[in-house]
Amino acid sequence: MSKFISKMVVGLGFLAATFAATPASAQSSAMITTGITSQPVGHYEFCKRYPGTCQPNASVGVVSLTRAMWTKLVEVNNAVNSAIFPRTDEEMYGVPEVWSYPTVQGDCEDYVLLKQYMLQREGLPASALLITVLRQSNGEGHAVLTVRTDQGDYVLDNLDDRVLAWGDTDYEYLKRQSERDAGKWLAIADDRNILVGSVR
């Protein structure tokens, strides 16, 4: 995993310069969560394989959205989006839902897991990097990585190389990991339980 990440970032890091000028001009806001909700089955199975990634966080905080931090977010988003080929879980495994770290191909949540892993290795706190489940405007389920910052919540999305304030997307956000415990999930606005869909 480490060799793959190093090679990917070195080879694709130059892409960040194209997109990383400054954060969005309008400050984002923080998502409002409404309490504990169900954990996606794919994440539950992932936690059984990687229990260390699904523990309570020692501390809870946000990241300071400096110019350098913004560049880092854009760089990681672009590097993973460029390196991983989108494939559905049905195509890869013959089953509807498998969450895993991708190396060549992956589903939407696989992109999220790799971005989360890479940013944690860069020193960002786990409490600020939250897997988030949502519904697209076409009704399909999807997953993105929410980054909690001192200027609001932003999302890293395999369907968009831009890092956007969550409120600037046309998604309906459903639930995300708890910032206090990576193995628990919180509802966003409502607690409707949907299956995470596949990338296009």
C-alpha angles and dihedrals in degrees: 000000000000094000091048092051094047092050092046095050094046092047097044105026092099089070090071092070089065094058107022105081099121141329118273111293093235116064115243126229131230120260115249114232123199106198145293117330138171121303114235109255091233091057091046090056091044090054091054089056095041106027092165090068094056103056133115111278117248090222137008121227148131131239124253107244099224123159089260092051091048090052090050093052092049092046094053093043091052096042094054094040090052097043101047122069113217114246130158123241089244090057094046103036107009092241132097100244135024123151114205144144107269126220102175108355137015153151124261095273090049090059088050094051092052093047090049091050094048094048092048088054087054089059102261113143118254089231089066096049110070130173106230130197121208145158121249122224089258090059097253122131120245141171132221136172114253116208114201111214139170086256096052136274122320130185134224109207132184089214093058130039090205121091104229137187105254091239091058093065127084093230128120105229114217111172144337142189116286113255088221099048123023091204094059129071133214128207119241112213091327139011102235108152115224133166114253106250131218131265119257 
